[in-house]
Amino acid sequence: MDNTISPIYKSLKHFFDVYLTQRDITKTLELVTDDILYVGTGLNETALNKNELANLLIEEMKVMPHPVTFTTANYYENLCCENIWNCFFDMTVDVKITDKKNVKFSTRFTGMVKRIDDKYLLSSKHMSEPSANQEENEFFPISFFSTNGEKMGRDFQQSLLETLIKNIPGGIMGVFNEKGFPTYIINDSMLKMLDYTYDQFIEQTNGMIEFLLHPDDLDSAHKTMKSCIIDNVESESEYRIRKSNGEYIWIHEIARKITTEDGREVALCVIVNISDKVLIQECLTEETMRDPLTNLYNRKACNKLIADKLIVNDGFVFLMVDIDKFKAVNDIYGHHTGDVVLIYLAEQLKNNFRSSDIIVRLGGDEFIIYIHSTCDIDSLINKMNRINNDYIIKMKEIAPTSNSLLSIGGIYGKGSYNFSKIYQASDSILYNVKKSMIEKVKILNINDFNHINTISR
């Protein structure tokens, strides 16, 4: 019997269409009961009623507003009591990460649908992921990891390794606790993950796993080995490992100590490729640090990105840009025109500075530009004046009676400085520029500013 023609399935399909593809919070909430029990795959993705679900969806849409496509399979339902159905299906979701990259995930839905009057409403939802650490026909994951530290017998150990090599869903790799991490064992799944044949792997690495590790992750790998071998505890870690083409992938590793027949210590590792999940997390983190209108960094990102660079540098420039009479633009021509102005200025700044420079929209009509290097200040002043002149020409086209222009103030220097003090110093210079009718760009040496205010080091 095809259960997908049932009204219960159709109501679930409609819910996920509205929630995932349309990304419409209001319509989504109309399709659930007031006492909805909602559990997602994330650690904190839990709601115990409709109000909590509304807050959860608002936060989700902020970081992942893009439509998500999905397919379902293996749908099942049963009537558990009057007007209430238990439901299950497998789901594959396709998440857009960048213009050129999509990531697919498999998950499982279990839930309940309740009929109220003539409507079928979702009353519980639980999404789960199949464990990457649990083999087929195994009811608890990683059963081969002994919890009491007892050594496995040699025959059982060999049999276990043979079973793992054939059936592990990710990769398996064993490395000796010796210089360079020589390979004890590696299965075909692991070689496929790295795009090697066994002969290529041996030829290019000489069997040394350390050769494949990202330089920044070597310390982490050594700590994992210490915990696994010396402390004799099950260890988990995430790090990057190089494929045959030179590309690095992120892996999640669970390692446990075994001992070979000749008494050598080995870290036996179960490995899963988590590059897609890491990419999603990086993109989500990046989205929370971006201004949605201009795609520049936002206030939240400002301190985080610039503070460390001010502490260690061989020279820097810190500029603040303010739009004069921006309120007049909004009042006379409307907020849509105001948004056009902000987007135009953001594009001008991005086009005139390097990708390594940090450009921030603080909010409203205030911007920051941070240059992590020394530069010719006279040339920089000329550049900012050109940007200002281009801005004035643009305003004559789209908001002529506003008489809007830019005020630009900043500070440059060398050495370790506190972010808040540099910000205050630049803001003070900008304030003097805004009062001036003639000089609209001023960038002072940090030492020249000291007579106005003391900058703490």
C-alpha positions in Angstrom: 0.0 0.0 0.0 1.3 3.5 -0.9 1.1 5.5 2.3 2.3 8.6 0.6 -1.2 9.3 -0.7 -2.6 9.5 2.8 -3.6 12.9 4.2 -1.1 12.4 7.1 1.8 12.1 4.7 0.6 15.1 2.7 0.4 17.2 5.8 4.0 16.3 6.7 5.2 16.9 3.2 3.5 20.4 3.3 5.1 21.1 6.7 8.6 20.4 5.4 7.9 22.3 2.2 7.0 25.4 4.2 9.7 24.9 6.8 12.7 23.9 4.7 12.1 25.1 1.1 9.9 28.2 1.6 11.6 29.1 5.0 8.4 30.7 6.1 8.3 30.8 10.0 4.7 32.0 10.2 3.3 29.3 7.9 5.4 26.7 9.7 4.0 27.6 13.1 0.5 27.3 11.7 1.1 23.6 10.9 2.0 22.5 14.5 0.1 22.1 17.7 0.5 24.5 20.7 2.2 21.8 22.7 4.6 20.7 19.9 7.6 18.6 21.1 10.4 19.4 18.7 13.8 17.8 18.6 16.3 18.5 15.8 19.8 17.0 15.1 21.6 19.9 16.8 22.7 19.8 20.5 20.4 22.7 21.5 17.7 22.1 18.9 14.9 21.4 21.3 11.5 23.1 21.8 8.8 22.1 24.2 5.9 24.3 22.9 5.1 26.5 19.9 6.6 29.7 21.5 9.9 27.9 22.1 9.8 26.6 18.5 9.2 30.1 17.2 12.3 31.4 18.9 14.3 28.4 17.7 13.2 29.0 14.1 14.0 32.7 14.2 17.6 31.9 15.3 17.9 29.2 12.6 16.7 31.5 9.8 19.2 34.1 10.8 22.1 31.8 10.1 20.6 29.7 7.4 18.0 31.6 5.4 18.6 29.8 2.1 16.0 27.3 0.8 16.7 23.7 1.5 15.5 21.0 -0.8 14.6 17.5 0.4 13.4 14.0 -0.6 11.7 11.4 1.5 11.7 7.6 1.4 10.3 4.6 3.3 7.3 6.4 4.7 5.4 4.6 7.4 2.4 5.5 9.6 0.1 3.9 12.1 -2.9 5.0 14.0 -1.8 4.9 17.7 -5.1 6.2 19.1 -8.1 8.2 17.9 -7.0 11.1 15.6 -3.3 10.6 16.4 -0.8 8.9 14.1 2.8 7.8 14.6 5.0 8.5 11.5 8.4 7.7 10.2 10.5 8.3 7.0 14.0 8.6 5.8 15.0 12.1 4.5 17.8 13.4 2.4 18.3 17.2 2.5 20.4 19.2 0.0 21.9 22.4 1.7 23.3 25.2 -0.5 26.7 26.3 1.0 28.0 28.4 -1.8 27.0 29.2 -5.4 29.0 26.3 -6.6 28.7 23.8 -3.7 25.8 21.9 -2.2 26.0 19.4 0.6 23.6 16.4 1.1 22.8 14.9 4.5 20.8 11.8 5.4 18.5 11.9 8.4 15.5 10.2 9.8 12.1 11.6 10.9 9.9 10.2 13.6 6.9 12.2 14.9 3.2 12.3 15.6 0.4 14.0 13.6 -2.8 15.0 15.4 -6.1 15.7 13.6 -7.9 18.8 15.1 -11.2 19.5 13.4 -10.3 19.2 9.7 -6.6 20.0 10.1 -3.7 17.6 10.5 -1.1 19.2 12.7 2.4 18.1 13.7 2.5 17.5 17.5 6.0 16.0 17.8 9.1 16.0 15.6 12.4 14.2 16.1 15.2 14.2 13.6 18.1 11.8 14.0 21.3 10.9 12.1 22.5 7.3 11.6 25.7 6.9 13.7 28.8 6.9 11.7 30.5 4.9 14.5 28.0 2.0 14.5 28.2 -0.8 12.0 25.3 -2.6 10.3 23.8 -5.2 12.6 25.4 -3.7 15.6 23.1 -2.3 18.3 25.6 -0.2 20.3 28.5 1.8 18.6 32.2 0.9 18.9 31.6 -2.3 20.6 35.2 -3.3 20.1 36.4 -0.6 22.4 36.9 -2.2 25.8 35.7 0.0 28.6 37.7 -1.7 31.4 41.1 -1.6 29.7 41.5 -5.4 29.4 43.7 -6.5 26.5 42.0 -8.4 23.7 43.2 -11.8 22.9 45.5 -12.1 19.8 43.1 -14.3 17.8 40.1 -12.2 18.7 42.1 -9.0 17.9 43.1 -10.3 14.5 39.5 -11.4 13.7 38.2 -8.1 14.8 40.6 -6.2 12.6 39.6 -8.3 9.6 35.9 -7.6 10.2 36.6 -3.9 10.7 38.7 -3.6 7.5 35.8 -5.1 5.5 32.8 -3.4 7.0 33.8 0.0 8.6 31.6 2.7 7.0 34.4 5.3 7.1 38.1 4.5 7.1 40.3 2.6 9.5 44.0 3.2 10.1 46.4 1.9 12.6 49.7 3.8 13.4 52.6 2.8 15.5 53.6 5.1 18.4 56.9 5.8 16.8 58.6 8.7 15.0 56.6 9.8 11.9 53.6 7.5 12.9 54.5 4.5 10.6 51.4 2.7 9.2 50.4 -0.6 10.9 47.2 -1.0 8.9 45.0 0.9 6.5 41.9 -0.2 4.8 40.5 0.4 1.3 37.9 2.9 2.5 40.7 5.0 4.0 42.8 4.8 0.8 39.7 5.8 -1.2 39.0 8.7 1.1 42.6 10.0 0.4 42.4 9.1 -3.4 45.4 6.7 -3.2 46.0 3.1 -4.3 48.1 1.2 -1.7 51.2 1.3 -3.9 50.8 5.1 -4.4 50.3 5.6 -0.7 53.5 3.7 0.2 55.5 5.4 -2.6 54.5 8.9 -1.7 54.5 8.7 2.1 56.9 5.8 2.8 54.1 4.6 5.0 54.5 7.6 7.4 51.1 9.1 8.3 52.8 12.3 9.8 53.7 13.2 6.2 49.9 13.7 5.4 49.0 15.8 8.5 48.4 19.5 8.1 51.4 21.3 9.8 49.0 23.3 12.1 47.5 20.1 13.4 50.7 18.2 14.3 50.5 19.2 17.9 46.9 18.0 18.2 47.8 14.7 16.6 50.7 14.1 19.0 48.4 14.9 22.0 45.8 12.4 20.7 48.6 9.8 20.4 49.7 10.5 24.0 46.2 10.2 25.4 45.6 7.0 23.4 48.9 5.2 23.9 50.5 6.6 27.1 47.3 7.4 29.1 45.5 4.3 27.5 42.2 6.1 27.0 39.9 6.3 24.1 40.6 9.6 22.3 38.7 11.7 19.8 40.1 14.5 17.7 39.5 16.4 14.5 42.2 17.5 12.2 43.2 17.9 8.5 44.9 15.2 6.4 46.2 15.6 2.8 44.8 13.7 -0.2 46.9 12.6 -3.1 46.1 15.8 -5.0 47.4 18.0 -2.2 43.9 19.0 -1.0 43.2 18.8 2.7 40.1 17.2 4.2 38.8 17.4 7.8 38.4 14.1 9.6 37.0 13.0 12.9 39.0 10.3 14.5 38.3 7.9 17.4 41.5 6.1 18.5 42.1 3.2 20.9 45.3 1.5 21.9 46.1 -2.1 20.9 49.3 -4.1 21.1 50.8 -6.1 18.2 52.1 -9.7 18.6 55.6 -8.4 18.8 54.6 -6.0 21.6 54.6 -2.7 19.6 52.0 -0.2 20.6 49.4 0.9 18.0 46.7 3.6 17.9 43.8 1.9 16.0 41.7 4.8 14.5 38.2 4.9 13.1 38.0 7.8 10.7 35.1 9.7 9.2 35.4 12.5 6.6 33.7 15.6 8.2 34.8 18.2 5.6 31.2 19.1 4.6 30.1 19.6 8.2 33.2 21.8 8.9 32.4 23.8 5.8 28.8 24.3 6.8 29.9 25.4 10.3 32.4 27.9 8.8 29.8 29.3 6.5 27.3 29.6 9.4 29.9 31.4 11.5 30.8 33.6 8.5 27.1 34.5 8.0 26.7 35.6 11.7 29.7 37.9 11.2 28.4 39.6 8.1 26.1 42.6 7.6 23.2 41.2 5.5 22.7 44.5 3.5 26.3 45.1 2.4 27.9 41.7 3.1 30.7 43.6 4.9 31.8 42.4 8.3 29.5 43.5 11.1 30.1 45.0 14.6 30.2 41.6 16.2 33.1 40.6 13.9 34.9 44.0 14.2 36.6 43.5 17.6 37.3 39.8 17.1 39.1 40.3 13.7 41.0 43.5 14.5 42.0 43.2 18.2 44.6 40.5 17.7 46.1 42.2 14.7 46.6 45.4 16.7 48.5 43.5 19.4 51.0 42.0 17.0 51.9 44.1 13.9 54.6 45.8 12.0 52.3 48.7 11.1 48.7 49.4 10.7 46.1 52.0 9.5 42.7 52.3 11.2 40.1 54.4 9.3 36.6 55.4 10.2 34.1 56.5 7.5 30.9 58.4 8.3 28.2 59.4 5.8 27.3 63.1 6.5 23.5 64.0 6.2 22.6 60.3 5.8 19.4 61.0 7.7 18.4 63.6 5.1 18.8 60.9 2.4 16.4 58.6 4.3 13.9 61.4 5.1 13.8 62.9 1.6 14.2 59.9 -0.6 13.2 57.0 1.6 15.0 54.1 3.2 15.3 52.2 0.0 17.5 55.0 -1.4 19.4 54.9 1.9 20.1 51.2 1.4 21.2 51.9 -2.2 23.7 54.5 -0.8 25.1 52.1 1.8 25.5 49.3 -0.8 27.2 51.7 -3.2 29.7 52.9 -0.6 30.4 49.3 0.5 31.2 48.3 -3.1 33.5 51.3 -3.5 35.4 50.4 -0.3 35.7 46.7 -1.4 36.9 47.7 -4.9 39.5 50.1 -3.5 41.1 47.9 -0.9 42.7 44.5 -0.8 40.9 41.3 0.2 43.3 41.1 3.2 42.1 44.5 4.5 39.2 44.3 7.0 36.1 46.4 6.0 33.3 46.7 8.6 29.9 48.3 8.6 29.4 49.1 12.3 25.8 49.8 11.8 23.8 52.8 10.4 26.2 55.0 8.3 29.5 54.2 10.1 32.3 52.1 8.5 35.7 50.9 9.5 38.7 50.0 7.3 41.7 48.3 8.9 44.9 47.9 7.0 47.4 45.4 8.5 50.6 46.9 7.1 52.4 50.1 6.6 51.4 52.2 3.5 52.0 55.6 1.9 49.7 57.8 3.9 49.6 60.6 1.4 48.6 58.1 -1.3 45.9 56.8 1.1 44.6 60.2 1.7 44.4 60.9 -2.0 42.5 57.6 -2.5 40.0 58.4 0.2 39.5 61.9 -1.3 38.8 60.2 -4.7 36.3 57.9 -3.0 34.6 60.9 -1.4 34.5 62.8 -4.7 33.0 59.8 -6.5 30.4 59.5 -3.7 29.4 63.2 -4.1 28.9 62.6 -7.8 26.8 59.5 -7.1 24.7 61.5 -4.6 24.0 64.2 -7.2 22.4 61.4 -9.3 20.3 59.6 -6.7 19.8 62.1 -3.8 20.8 65.6 -5.1 19.1 67.7 -2.4 20.6 65.8 0.5 24.1 67.3 0.0 25.5 64.2 1.5 29.2 63.5 1.5 31.7 61.5 3.5 33.8 62.3 6.6 36.9 60.1 7.0 39.3 60.1 10.0 41.9 57.6 11.1 45.2 56.8 12.7 48.3 55.0 11.7 51.3 53.6 13.6 53.4 50.7 14.6 53.4 48.5 17.7 51.0 46.9 20.1 47.8 48.8 20.9 44.5 48.3 22.6 41.5 48.1 20.2 39.1 50.3 22.2 41.8 53.1 22.5 42.5 53.0 18.8 38.8 53.2 18.1 38.4 56.1 20.5 41.3 57.9 18.9 40.0 57.5 15.4 36.5 58.5 16.5 38.0 61.7 17.9 39.7 62.5 14.7 36.5 61.7 12.7 34.6 64.1 15.0 37.0 67.0 14.1 36.7 66.1 10.4 32.9 66.3 10.6 33.1 69.8 12.1 35.4 70.9 9.3 33.9 72.3 6.1 37.1 71.9 4.1 39.3 69.0 5.2 37.1 65.9 4.9 40.0 63.3 5.2 42.5 63.3 8.1 44.8 60.4 9.0 47.2 61.1 11.9 50.3 59.4 13.1 49.7 57.8 16.4 52.5 59.9 18.0 51.0 63.1 16.6 47.7 62.2 18.2 49.2 61.8 21.6 48.9 65.5 22.3 45.1 65.1 22.0 44.6 61.9 24.0 46.9 59.2 25.5 46.7 55.8 23.9 47.4 53.1 26.4 49.8 50.3 25.3 
